[in-house]
Amino acid sequence: MTPARPASSAITSLVVGSRYMPVYLALALLVVVAAIWAPATLSSAGLSAIAPFGTFLAIAALGQMLVIMTGGIDLSTPGTFTLGALIMVGVGQLSDDRILIAYLTAVGAAVAIGLLNGLLIGGLGLNALIVTLAVGQIVIGVVNRYYTTIAVQSPVPPGLSEWTAARFLGVSRIFWIGLVIMLALVLVFRYTVVGRRFQVVGANPVASTIVGLRVNMYQIAAYVVAAVLYATAGVLLAAHLGTPGVTIGSPYLLGPIAAVVIGGASLTGGLASPVSTWAAAVFLAGLTQMMRVMGLPTALQYIVFGLVIVGGMLVSGDRIIKGAERMIRNRSGPGNGDGPLAATAGASRSGTRASAGRLGLRRLNTASTREDDDDPTTNDGAHGRFGADGGRLHGRHRRDGG
């Protein structure tokens, strides 16, 4: 039994990683199609357009990814996005000395919005779809009222526009800011206890509650950080455009959700990849740029965009995991329920929960052991309950004869 574990672990890792493959295949296909039918998309001018707009979408999508990892969804993105942009104009007052104050004000407003969403959803247990839609409408009302207090066509402070327009290694600074945010999330998820616990809480909130984690606090934090990312993206877009309008955030209602879905995130919570989400945002921005180069009418662009989202759902990470599980079950055959392939199928059951259990629960228990050395009784009991709940999927698979 022991020698079979490395093979089973390798197969499970391959199955889990396969959920993120479609976005990279789609990105490669986009490059091929653009090179044949719209080569101007891949020119320096085309890539210069894709880089910043792909970054705005990617930053917003990373915020949406955090929310979806908790099993929720956030429809307040456009309002928060626009409010951040307009605060940079209104508070900035064309003064470079007020850029930091304006950004901190935008972040403060975003924290308030995220906190409201988080308390209603994580604290009171209300439906995320309804709550964020309602909060989003409230924010849009505030945005429209605030916009009337700003002079028409007022620009952001010139120093901000000049700084974001500058290039580093031939690429806009906006791109590098987004890249730093993405890499920061990768490091947090991979190397910090908080990041690993965040993934486990989204994958299995019941087991996380049993072990003593405050699930609602992680949910609230997800909405707060997401709102800050929306506002940051709005500020950067305002700096890029110079004079933001009141509808600047409208395109970012479904775009971030589409990027998260195409990026292979589990819609039931837990598993997601910042890198794949970033790649999906670049894909969507590149697709939009290619359609503009081809001269497609706006109506047809919407149709193509919608079809791409549907296609992303058809090859979503959850569906890939389920398909791989069925294939592994068939290969294991009847009577081989305890073999490595069957164990792999059990490990990949339902995509997110089993995978997160394999990737995160053991690390979480290790971290908790170090923190709870002063109370060995509590530590052992909590870990026992957590392990029993976390291994439920494997046991269920064996009882079903898979």
N, C-alpha and C positions, 0 to 999 in steps of 0.2 A: 504493500500500500504506500509506503513512504517513497520508493523510487518513482511512483507515478505522479507525485505532486508537481515536480518541475514541469513535466509535459503538460499537465492539466492547467497549471498556472500560465504557461506560455500561450496555450490555446485561448484561455480566458482573456488574457491581455490583448490578443489579436482580435477577438470578437468585440471586446469593449472599444478598442481603437478603431474598428471598422465603422463605427457610427459617425466618425468625423471625415471619412473619405469622400463622400459625395461632393462636398463643397470644393475640394481641391480638384476633383475631376471636372466639375462645372467651370472652375476658373481656367483650367487648361483648355477646355472646349471653347470657352469664350475667346481666349487668345487665338485659337486656330480660326474660328469663324471671323473674328475681327481682322485677322491678317489676310483673309481671302476676300471678304466683301466690304470691309471698312478699314483699310490699312491706316487711315488718318487717326483712328482711335489709339493706335500704338505709337504715334509720333510723339515728339517731345511736348508739343502743345496739348495733345490729347491726354497724355499722362500727367501733365501739369494741372489739368482740370480734374482728373480722377483723384489725385493724391489728397487735396484738401477736402473735397466733398465726400470722398470715401472716409476720411478721418472724422468728419462731423457725424456721419452715420455710424461709424464704428464706436465712437465714444458713447453716443446715445444707446447703441445696441449693447455695449458692455454693461451699462446701467440696467437695461431691460433684462439682460442675462442674469444679473444678481437676483432680481425679483423672481424670474422664472425658476431659478434654482431652489427657491423656497416653495415652489408650487403655486405661485401667484402670477399676476400679470398687472401691468401698469399702463393705463390709458390717459394718464395726466401728463404724458411726455410733451405734447405740443405747447401746452400752457406754461409749463416750467421752463421749457426751452426758450420761448418767446420772452418770458418775464426776465430771464437772465440777460438776454440781448438788450432789452429796453432799459433795464437798470443801468447797464454800462453806458448807455446814452444819457439817461436822465441824471444819474448821480455823477457820471464822469464830467459833464458840463464842458466838454471840449478842452479839458485841462489834463495834461499829462501827469500832473501831481496827484490827481484824484483817481488814477487808474486802479491802484490797489484798494482804495476805499470802495470804489464802485464794484470791484470783483468780490470783495468780502461781503458787501451788501447783497449781491446776487446769491452768494453762497448761503448767507443767512436766511434769505427768503426761500431758497431751495430746501434747506434743512427743515424749515417750518412746514413746507408742503409735504416733504417726505415723512416727517414726524406725524403729521395728521393722518396720512395714508396708513402708516405703520401702526399707529395706536388703534385706529378703527378696524384694521384687518388682523394684526397680530394680537392686539390687546382685547378687543371686543369680539373677534371672530367673525366679522362681517365679510360678505362676499367681495373678493378683490376686484372683480370685473365691475360691479356696480359702484363700489366705493371710489375707485380711481376714476371712473367715468364722471361721477358726480363732482369729485374734487377737481378734476380737470376742467369741468364747466365753470366752477367757481373761480378758478385761477384765470381762465380766459376772460371772464367778466372783469376781474381785477385788472388784467392786462389792458383791456379796451378802455377802462376808465383811466388807468395810468397814462395811456398813450395820448389822451386828450390834454394832459398837462405838459407834454413835451412839444417843443416847436416842430412843425412838420419838416420832414427830411433832415432832421438833426443828425450829424454824424457822431461816431465814437471819437474819443480823444485821438488826435492824429498820431501820437507816439505809439499807440497800440497797433494801429493799422500798419505803420511802418515796420514795427518789430515783427509782426506776423508775416508780413510780405517778404521779409528777408529770407534768404536761402542758406541752408547749411548742407554741405556736400551736394549741392545742386538740387536739393529738395526743400520745399517750403517748411518753415519751422512748425507750422501747424501739424504737419505729418509727424514730426519728431515728438511733439507733445503727446499726441495720441498714442504713439508707439511706447513712450515711457509709461503711460497709464496702463496699457495692455500688459507690458512686462511686469509692472508692479503687481497686477492681479495674479499673473502666473506665479510669481515668487510667493505671494501670500498663500495661495492655494496649495502650493507644493511644499513649502518649507516652514510654515507656521502652524501652531496648534489651532489658532483661531480659524485659519483658512480651512484646515481639515475638518474641524468641527462644523463649520458652516456647511460644507458639502454633506456631511453625515446628517445634520439636522434636516436638510432639504430632502435627502433620500429616504430617511426613516424617522419621522418626527416622534412616533410612538416609542421606539427604542431610545431615542435621544432623551425623551422625557423621563423614561425609567432610570437612565443612568444619571439623571440629575441636571441635564443641560436645560437652560431656559430658552426653549424654542421660540417663544414670542419675542424675546429680545433680539435674536438673530433675524427674525422676520422684520422687525422694526428697523434694525440697522440696515437691512437690504434696501428698504424703501428710501431711507435717508441718504445713503451713499448713491443710490441710483439718481435721486433728484439732484444731488450735487453734480453728478456727471452730465445730466441734461442741461443744467444751467451753464456748466463749463463749455459744453459744445455750443450753446447759444451765444455765449460771449465770443468764442472763437469765430463763429460764423458772422457775427456782427462786425468783428474786426476785419474779416475778409471782405465783406460787402461794403463796409464803410457807413452806410445809412440803412439800418434794418427797418423793416416794416412790421406792422402788427400781425401779419400772417406768416412771418418767417419760420415759425415752428410747425405749420400745418403739414408739410410733407413727412414729418417725423412721427406720425401716429402709428402707421403700419410698417414703415421701413425697418425700424429697429427690431420689431417682433419678427419680421421676415428674415432678417439677418441671423437672429438667434435660432430660428427653426432650421434654416438652411445650414447653419453652422453645426447642427447635430445635437443640440441641447435636448435633454429629456424634459418634455412638457409636464411630467409628473413630479419634477424636482430632483435635485441632487447633482447629476452629472452635467457638465458643460465645459467647453474649452474656450478661454479667451482668445487663443490664437485662431481657432476655427471661426469664431464669431467675427474676428477682425477680417479674416479672409472672405467670409460671406459678405461683409459690408463692402469690401473692395470689389467683389464680384458684382454686386448690385449697382454700385457707382459706375463700374466699367460697362455694364449692360446699358445703363441709361445713356452714357456718353456715346456708345456705339450706335444706339438707335437715333440719337441726335445727328451723328455724322451721316447716317444713312438717309436722313431726312424724313423719317417716319412721322406721320401726324400724331399729335398729342393723344388723340383717342386711341390710336393703335398702340402707342407706347403703354398706356394704362392696361390694355388688354394683354400685351406681352408680359408686363410686370406681374399681373394677376396670375397668368398661367405659370410663370416661374415660381410663384409662391405655392401654388397648388402642387407643382412638381416637387418642390422642396418638402411638402408634407408627405407626398407619396414615397419619397426615399428618406424620410426623417430617421434620426438615430434610433428612436424607439422601434420603428418597423424593421430596421436592419437587425437590431438585437433579437427581435422575435423570430425573424426569418433564420438567423444564424442558429438560434436555439433549436428550432424545428429540424434544421439540417443535422445538427449534432445528435439530436435524439434519434433520428432515422439511422445515422451511421452507427450509433451505439447498439441498436437492435434490441429485441426483447431478451430479457435475462441478463443483461449487462448493466443493470442499474447502478452497480457500485464501481463501474469502470471509470477511467479518467475522462472519457468523453461525456459520460452521463454526469459526472461531477461538474464538468465545465458547463453543461446545460443548466445545471442547478445554480451555478455561480452567476450565469447571465440571465436568470429568470427576471422577467419584467424590466430588463435593461438597467434602469437606474438603481433600484434598491439593492439588487444582488451585487452589482458592480461596485457601488459605493461601499457596501458592506465589506467586500474583499479589499478594496483600496484604502478605506478610511477607518473602519471600526477597530482593526488591530492597532493602527497607529494612535487612534484616539485613546484606546485602553492603555497603551504604553505611556502616553502623556499623562493620563489621569492617574496612573500608578505613581508616577514621580511626584505629582502634586498632592496625592492623598496618603503619603507614607506615614503621616502622623496618625492616621485612622485606618489601620489595616482591616478591621472588621467591616467597616463601611465600604472600603475599597473592594474587598473580595466579593461582598454581596452584590454590589452594584455591577461589577464586571460579570458576575455569573448571570445575573438577569439580562444584562446587555448582550452577552454572548448567546444566551438562549434565544432571545428575540432576533438578534442579527442572523442566527443560523436557521431561522424558521423556514426560509426559502429552500435551503438545501434539504432539510428534513421533509418538507412538503413534497419536493420532487421525488424523493425516494419512496414515500408512501404512495404516490401516484403511479409508481412503477416505471417512471421515466428513466 
